[in-house]
Structures are given as structure tokens and as C-alpha cells.
Amino acid sequence: MDLRTCENLINKMECNIYNLQSISYRSFNMCEKMFYNSLIQQEMYKVNVLKNFIYNMRTMENTFENLKNMRQQSFTLEELSKYDGKDGNRAYVAIDGVVYDVTYNAAWAAGTHFGLKAGNDLSKEISTCHNKEQILKSLEQVGILR
């Protein structure tokens, strides 16, 4: 269930609570009032559970984004060239201003892939590659190219 669906469900449940409160208020029978008040309490509990769930999910999403942004680095071409996948260095490539880690990608063994070398801006070379978007989605973004 996504957050938007949860929010819509909460709105519907709050409307139900309001309707139950109206019915309970108009009732003259004490047993009936107790029954409706019990339903109201149950619905309010469920609403609070969903609100806590939404809060926790948003907090987690924000934390994840903050961690991801903290990990993001800014590279010059000179700095990027150090990440060539040789001598124990990680293998990074820049494509369209984004730097990707290809260190553990089997297609980039030893920092090369069909003549392309890690540590470089490969935007032009990769632009003709079929499935470019699909390939980029599978790579971890580690920064941006300045």
C-alpha cells in the first residue's frame, strides 16, 4: 500500500468516525451508544496506526534520501580519472553528468568494457548504446561531474 492510498483510507475512516459520532449522539438507547462508542474507539485506533505508519515511512524515505545525498560526491575529470578500476581502485564512469560505480559490474572487468575505460566521461560513447536507460538504472550513482 502506498502512502497516497493510506492517506485516502485515513480520510474515509475519519468520515466514518464522524458519522458514527453523529449516530451515537442522536441515539437514546444506552446500549446502542456504547456499541457506537466502541466502534468509534476501534476506528480511531486504526487511524492512529495508519498515521504512525505514514509518519515512519516518510521519515525512512527522508533518511534514505539524506544518506544518499551525503554519499554523493562531486568529481572533476581529473578526480574521476583516478577511479579507473586498476591497482585496487574503484571503477567509476561519468554519463550525462552523473558518475556511476561499475566496480562490481561483470561487464566492466578490470575497468574496461568493449574498449571503453573507467575513469572517463563516456557520455558520447554511451549515447549510441542500446538500452542505455535500462543499463544506467542498474548502476549505483555515486556523484556528479563538475
Beta strands, then each sheet from edge to edge (+ up, - down):
strand 1: 73-75
strand 2: 92-95
strand 3: 98-101
strand 4: 112-113
strand 5: 116-117
strand 6: 140-145
sheet 1: 1+ 6+ 3- 2+
sheet 2: 4+ 5-
end
